Amino acid sequence: MTRDAVRPVLTADIPVPYTDAVVHVMRCRIVCGRLAALLAGGLLLVGCSSLSSWLGMGGTQRSPHEAVNTSAAGESSSFMLRKRPAPADEIRVVDLLFDVVRVDFPIDGVRHSRKIWNHVDELRVDSELISRLARNGLRVGAASPYDWPAIRAIIEAAGAEVRRDTLAAQRGLPLTIKLSGIDKPESIFSYGRDGRLVGKTFPAGDKLFNLDYAYHPELGGCTDLGLSFEIRHDQGVMTWEKRDGIIRQAPAYDQHVFSDLSALLTLSTDEFLVVGLDGQSGNEYLIGSRFLTFELSGKRYETLFCVTPQPYQTRGVKRRPP
């Protein structure tokens, strides 16, 4: 059979409904291919970390503080960063709020808080400082949202009391978190860099830890946190001071900072700082016990803090004309 004889068979007339169906299928394949290409391009632009938010999927835990209401802070940075860029004549300022969870564990012979440190990365600070903190009865580290379910299960199983707050620092100043007050003279001891044990008696004041911070949006949204412990006593008088070129009145304080125990660590997006009591410390006069244990109604408690920095962008303000 010649090639010309076969050709009529291959070009035989096909019913019109069948050809219309084939055309429709081909068009659907083209449209689906274009949608797949757009989706792939969107994934490259948005990034894996924002995939669920970009697709409108919920259920992921952004921080260990689900119950904290941050609506007063305006829009979160994760939402703002997906919005259109600010106009050329507007400035957007990134500020930080801090979600603070205070957990008070009852001390009843079983130290449930020790289990939490199995889920905390303590190697964010150098090994020498880790040893010095432990010698003073303190532990510091970082944890991620993936660690929070296990930490929360330990907290719930221990019957610990939990308090959640959203705090904002005055711009240009560290965030100050009050642990407790000194109502009567109290002696506090600490080991310094030189290994010596030094003590001081404080007649009154507040036990605080301060968080100095620096947010780096250009580095993927990580936050540097500087942690320090302090005793501060308000003198009850006002003094004049110059800050940012402005002279203003401010309360006068007596301050004692345990500078040898200051720690600096970097948190990635959604990670949180964990500060607690070292389980090996049995000296009630050391700073760890003095700062992070207390007695209430005849029962003793130890305190653990989880602090999550939450960046957000303020609404745009008009630039000043040149």
C-alpha positions in Angstrom: 0.0 0.0 0.0 1.4 3.4 -1.0 1.7 6.4 1.3 -1.0 8.2 -0.7 -3.4 5.4 0.1 -2.8 5.6 3.8 -3.3 9.4 3.9 -7.1 9.4 3.5 -7.4 7.1 6.5 -5.4 9.5 8.8 -7.3 12.5 7.6 -10.7 10.9 7.8 -13.6 13.1 8.9 -14.1 13.2 12.7 -17.5 14.2 14.2 -17.7 17.9 15.2 -18.7 17.2 18.9 -15.5 15.1 19.3 -13.2 17.7 17.8 -14.8 20.4 20.1 -14.1 18.2 23.1 -10.5 17.8 22.2 -10.1 21.5 21.7 -11.7 22.1 25.1 -9.3 19.6 26.8 -6.3 21.2 25.2 -7.4 24.7 26.3 -7.8 23.4 29.9 -4.3 21.9 29.8 -2.8 25.3 28.7 -4.7 27.2 31.4 -3.6 24.7 34.1 0.0 24.9 32.9 -0.1 28.7 33.1 -1.6 28.6 36.6 1.1 26.1 37.7 3.8 28.5 36.4 2.3 31.4 38.2 2.1 29.4 41.4 5.8 28.3 41.1 6.8 31.9 40.5 4.8 33.0 43.6 6.5 30.5 45.7 9.9 31.8 44.7 8.9 35.3 45.5 7.1 34.7 48.8 9.5 32.1 50.2 8.8 28.8 52.0 8.4 30.4 55.4 5.4 32.4 54.3 3.8 29.8 52.2 0.9 29.0 54.6 0.1 32.6 55.2 0.4 33.5 51.5 -2.1 30.7 50.6 -4.4 31.8 53.4 -3.9 28.7 55.4 -4.2 29.0 59.2 -3.3 26.7 62.1 0.4 27.4 62.4 1.8 28.6 65.7 3.7 31.9 65.4 4.6 32.2 69.1 4.0 30.6 72.4 1.5 33.2 73.4 -1.7 32.3 71.5 -3.9 33.9 74.1 -2.1 37.3 74.1 -4.1 40.1 72.4 -1.7 42.2 70.3 -4.4 44.1 68.4 -3.5 47.3 70.2 -0.1 47.2 68.4 -1.7 47.6 65.0 -0.7 45.2 62.2 2.0 42.6 62.7 5.1 42.8 60.6 4.3 39.4 58.9 1.2 41.1 57.4 2.8 44.4 56.7 5.6 42.9 54.8 3.1 41.4 52.4 1.5 44.7 51.7 2.3 47.0 48.9 5.5 49.0 49.4 5.0 52.4 51.1 4.8 55.4 48.8 8.0 57.3 48.2 6.8 60.2 50.4 6.0 57.9 53.4 8.2 56.4 56.1 7.3 53.2 57.9 9.0 52.6 61.3 9.5 49.1 62.7 8.8 48.8 66.5 8.8 45.8 68.8 6.2 44.5 71.2 7.2 41.7 73.6 4.8 38.8 74.4 5.8 37.8 78.0 4.6 34.6 79.6 5.4 34.2 83.3 5.1 30.7 84.6 5.2 30.0 88.4 5.9 26.4 89.2 5.1 25.0 92.7 8.2 23.6 94.4 6.8 20.4 95.9 9.8 18.1 95.8 9.6 17.6 92.0 11.2 20.2 89.8 9.0 20.0 86.7 10.7 23.1 85.3 13.9 21.0 84.6 12.1 19.1 81.8 11.6 22.3 79.9 15.3 22.8 79.3 15.3 19.6 77.2 13.5 21.8 74.6 15.6 24.9 74.9 18.9 25.8 73.1 21.3 27.1 75.7 24.2 27.3 73.3 23.2 30.8 72.0 25.7 32.2 74.6 29.3 31.2 75.1 30.2 28.2 77.3 32.0 30.4 79.9 28.9 32.5 80.5 26.7 29.3 80.6 28.8 28.0 83.4 28.8 31.4 85.2 25.0 31.6 85.0 24.6 28.1 86.3 26.9 28.8 89.2 24.6 31.7 90.1 21.5 29.6 89.7 20.4 30.9 86.4 19.7 29.5 82.9 19.1 31.3 79.7 18.3 30.0 76.2 16.1 30.2 73.1 13.3 28.0 71.8 11.2 27.9 68.6 7.5 27.6 68.0 8.1 23.9 67.3 9.3 23.4 70.9 6.3 25.2 72.4 3.8 22.3 72.4 6.2 20.2 74.5 6.9 23.1 76.9 3.2 23.8 77.2 2.4 20.2 78.0 5.0 20.3 80.8 3.5 23.5 82.2 0.0 22.1 82.2 1.0 18.8 83.7 2.8 20.6 86.6 -0.3 22.7 87.4 1.8 25.9 87.1 0.2 29.3 87.2 0.6 31.2 83.9 0.3 35.0 83.3 0.5 36.5 79.8 1.2 40.1 79.0 2.1 42.2 76.0 4.7 44.9 76.9 6.2 47.8 74.9 9.4 49.5 75.8 9.7 53.3 75.7 11.5 54.1 72.4 15.2 54.2 72.9 15.1 52.4 76.3 15.4 48.7 77.3 12.3 46.8 78.2 12.1 46.4 82.0 10.3 43.4 83.5 9.7 43.5 87.3 10.1 40.2 89.1 9.4 41.1 92.7 9.9 43.9 95.2 12.2 44.1 98.3 10.1 44.9 101.3 12.8 44.4 104.0 16.6 44.3 103.8 17.7 41.4 101.7 21.2 40.1 101.0 22.0 38.8 97.5 25.2 37.0 96.5 26.7 36.4 93.0 29.8 34.9 91.4 31.6 37.3 89.1 34.0 36.8 86.2 36.9 36.3 88.5 35.1 33.5 90.3 34.7 35.4 93.6 31.5 35.3 95.6 30.4 38.8 96.4 27.3 39.9 98.4 25.4 43.1 99.0 22.5 44.0 101.2 19.6 46.0 99.7 17.3 47.8 102.1 14.6 48.3 99.4 14.0 48.2 95.7 12.7 46.1 92.8 14.2 43.0 91.3 14.2 43.5 87.5 15.6 42.0 84.4 16.2 44.3 81.4 16.0 43.5 77.7 18.0 45.7 75.4 17.2 44.9 71.8 18.0 45.6 68.1 15.7 44.4 65.3 17.3 43.5 61.9 14.8 43.4 59.1 17.6 43.3 56.5 18.8 40.0 58.1 15.5 38.1 57.8 13.9 39.7 60.8 16.2 38.4 63.6 16.4 40.3 66.9 19.4 40.8 69.2 18.5 40.7 72.9 20.7 41.8 75.7 19.6 40.5 79.1 20.8 41.9 82.4 19.7 41.6 86.0 19.3 44.7 88.2 18.1 46.0 91.6 16.6 49.4 91.3 15.3 51.7 94.0 13.3 54.8 93.3 14.5 57.7 95.3 11.2 59.4 95.1 12.6 62.6 93.5 12.8 63.9 89.9 16.0 64.9 88.2 16.7 66.6 84.9 18.5 64.6 82.2 19.3 65.1 78.5 18.2 62.3 76.2 18.2 62.4 72.4 19.1 66.1 72.6 16.0 66.9 74.7 16.2 67.9 78.4 13.4 66.4 80.4 12.6 65.3 83.9 13.0 61.7 84.9 12.8 59.8 88.3 16.1 59.4 90.1 17.1 55.8 90.9 19.7 53.9 92.9 20.8 51.0 90.6 22.9 47.9 90.9 23.4 45.9 87.8 24.9 42.4 87.9 26.9 43.1 84.8 29.0 39.9 84.9 25.8 38.0 84.3 24.6 39.9 81.3 23.9 37.8 78.2 23.6 38.6 74.5 21.8 36.3 72.1 20.1 36.4 68.7 16.6 35.1 68.0 15.3 34.2 64.6 11.8 35.1 63.6 9.2 33.6 66.0 11.8 32.2 68.5 11.5 33.2 72.1 13.8 33.8 75.0 13.6 31.5 78.0 14.9 32.6 81.5 14.7 30.3 84.5 16.3 28.8 87.5 19.1 26.3 87.4 18.1 23.0 88.9 21.4 22.4 90.6 21.4 25.6 92.7 20.4 25.0 96.3 21.8 28.3 97.7 18.9 30.5 98.6 21.1 33.6 98.8 22.4 33.4 95.2 20.9 35.7 92.7 19.0 32.9 90.9 17.0 31.9 94.0 16.6 35.5 95.1 15.2 36.6 91.8 13.3 33.6 90.6 11.8 32.0 93.7 9.2 33.3 96.1 6.8 32.2 98.8 3.0 32.7 98.8 0.5 31.4 101.4 3.1 29.0 102.8 4.0 27.5 99.4 7.2 28.1 97.5 7.3 28.7 93.8 9.9 29.2 91.1 9.4 31.4 88.1 10.2 30.9 84.4 9.8 33.5 81.7 9.2 33.1 77.9 9.7 36.3 76.0 8.9 36.7 72.3 9.8 39.9 70.4 7.0 40.8 67.9 8.0 43.3 65.3 5.3 45.5 63.7 5.3 48.5 61.4 3.7 51.7 62.3 1.4 53.3 59.7 3.1 55.5 57.2 3.8 59.1 58.0 4.6 61.8 55.4 8.2 62.7 54.8 9.1 66.2 55.4 9.7 68.2 52.2 13.4 68.9 51.4 
